[in-house]
Amino acid sequence: MAHTNEAERNRALGILLVSASAVVFGLTGALTKSISADALTVTCWRGLVGFLLIGAYVCWRPARIGQRPNLRLGWRGWLLAVEGAAASIAFIAAFKFTYVANVAVIYATAPFVTALLAWALVRELFRLPTAAAAILSLVGVATMVHSGLGSGNLFGDGLALVMTIGSALYIIMVRAFRDTPVVWAGAISSLLLFIFGWFVTDPLAITGQDAILLAVFGTSFALASVLWTEGSRLIPAPESALLGAAEIPAAVLFAWLFLAEVPPAASLLGGGVVLTAVLSHGLNDWLTTRHKTEISTAQAAK
């Protein structure tokens, strides 16, 4: 009984942490658009703050149980760091050229893009429910992007797509490189963003208000990363993915509250279709996993 109560507490904590991380991640679009500096300057300073805070977390977590942190990346870790940095640049730049809702919706298709690339690259099984949800999400994205034809939003939508593909490749590499310290690779990725931005832009040419917002941005990024890392350890992957969908409405809400940004009807319609696909797919995976767990528990009790 005590073991069951502890498992339930851990699951509740995991749900809380992953849900909180999705909400904090939802601040990205509103913060990016609130900063007047260019995208590279934003990524530069977000990278520095993110590196310092995530790096401190990487060192603190094993130290509390008397272990030393694993800081050896190897070529796989460096590949993760470089690829993650490139995807981050596209991510931040996308917000500068299109609606926050568009970026959030396109990024929400990452699980399906990951499944497609995993099938194409390593022949990982592409399940029928995933294929159906991917097709539905494609319809939603097409509806949204079609409204951007002839406007300045199409370039930003394209950057969001590049970022989504980059994120999908990152997820596949994380699965393949199981012995790589992923969180530390994320910290190094942030450091690379700072170094790159420092040499290709003028990061010191920012206003006082931008400096404050950049500090908040870097802190929120690090906080969301830590919350997701800790929370995802406590709950099944399908449940984590399902809760992560909360980032879409959170991003749209923050854009409306802080920027008074109301996306066009086509973006809202397409976003609704994608959100339906993501939630239905995540709910199906979660119910399937839960059913298998209940069967295993019942068999073990016999």
Summary of the structure (lengths in Angstrom):
residues: 302
radius of gyration: 19.6
end to end distance: 16.3
largest distance: 68.6
contacts: 1067
relative contact order: 0.21
helix: 82%
strand: 0%
